[in-house]
Amino acid sequence: MTLEDVVARAKVKQGIWEEEIRLMRAKKFSTICVHGAYTKREALDNNHGAIIEPVCSATSQAFGDSDLLEAALAYKASAWAYSRIANPTVGYLEIMLSMLEGYGTNLKTTACCTSSGMAAIKAAAEPFLTDEKPGKKNIVSMAQVYGGTFQLFTERFARERGVEVRWVENPDDEGEWAKKIDSDTRFVYGESPSNPGIVLFDIEKVAKLAHAKGVPLITDSTIATPALCRPLEHGSDIVVHSLTKSMTWSGRAVDGVLISKENITSNVLNADIKRDFAGWVKLWPLRDAGACVSPDSASRTLDCIRVLRSTMDLLSQNTMAVAEYLENHPRVEKVNYPGLKSHPQHELAKRYMRLVDSGENRFGHLLSFEVKGGHAAARKVLDRLNFVFSATDLGRIKSIAVIPTISTHQQQGEEARKIAKIPGNLIRLCVGAEDSGDLNAELGKALG
Ligand SMILES: Cc1ncc(COP(=O)(O)O)c(C=O)c1O
């Protein structure tokens, strides 16, 4: 057999799988969550009939002949080859996630899993900072992003590489975004809802502003998950997730993903890269950076995603009940939850946060509240909690509380926390699947 024959044969096999995936994409969200790309043929032909995606822990794949080996390593024939580049278990997860983020649209989507959420954000952002296009470069981001993202932008990009970071302090102000985005902007970045401030931004409007300058919009949708919001359908070019959070609500994996749609907007990348940005990141920069996810973590994430829709529904309803309780508590100064009418972006949240395949508003599992009596009082409340764990974590099936100023957002400094509106008496609470009556009783005791 010639090399061409080998490539043609691999293409036929790949084509069969792609057709199965195309059919699965037309199913409802929950069906995709259960099955994804792991079809009956995949099970029978490639996995001894195993009904659940096996954890393929082998580092590499053997090749029957040198032609296939050569074709695979030239990326001419799809293969798993070596787990830093591609792995079957990770592959099943990537296709599943690309289906979920593109759900309900005709968009062609691809995904690239990474070793953590931060690795996904770095892998999504870095290609746009290339020096191949000379001249100044800036990035425009809302100021209320996750603390790790803030550090990445200010320390790694601004301080170490001289990239100007333009913070948008009021994401509701279209004029502020418009003023800051210009022809030297490499990408625009937002997080919706944000952690821990629970601030949203109008994805559609900001995407239009970015595209008008030939710039892509990257959206961190970790808190919403595709069960509640899918930014690609609203104009975002790339979506990033910390899969470590509610997509792996069991708390048994650290991983991340970036998902892109076909032909993203960019004034620095070539047409080939723009066509399949996530696929390119996977095969080239991520291969070289080595920030791959382990197949074990990927399988744990797959297990949680199977019930993502019902989990996000339950957690959102629980959180709503807790938010309403806290809002009426005399020791609470303020509650930030987009499901509450008092939230300044309640109307925006109603537009963007809906339970997939039902249309009903669901606002997620993250809230924060300010305790009367300042930082010392917030510490007391945290220390009095019993079954609600105190940890720098969120998106669990268990409720978790933390004070951001002494934990997740400690390194940002006073000034940056002020811009991001994170006061010392703020407690971030991520509500789990416990009974909401028990949760309210626990919080009432701690506050009392
Ligand atoms: C919104 C958001 N994005 C990204 C990250 C980073 O994710 P990871 O911890 O998986 O690197 C986090 C972590 O808390 C987060 O909350």
The ligand as a Gaussian input file, in Angstrom:
#p B3LYP/6-31G(d) Opt

LIG

0 1
 C      -14.319000      31.751000      36.043000
 C      -13.056000      30.991000      36.181000
 N      -12.237000      30.859000      35.129000
 C      -11.081000      30.172000      35.197000
 C      -10.665000      29.579000      36.374000
 C       -9.366000      28.817000      36.410000
 O       -9.637000      27.460000      36.400000
 P       -8.599000      26.325000      36.925000
 O       -8.567000      26.433000      38.403000
 O       -9.197000      25.060000      36.429000
 O       -7.295000      26.637000      36.316000
 C      -11.487000      29.689000      37.498000
 C      -11.077000      29.068000      38.775000
 O      -11.680000      29.271000      39.800000
 C      -12.713000      30.411000      37.397000
 O      -13.530000      30.538000      38.442000

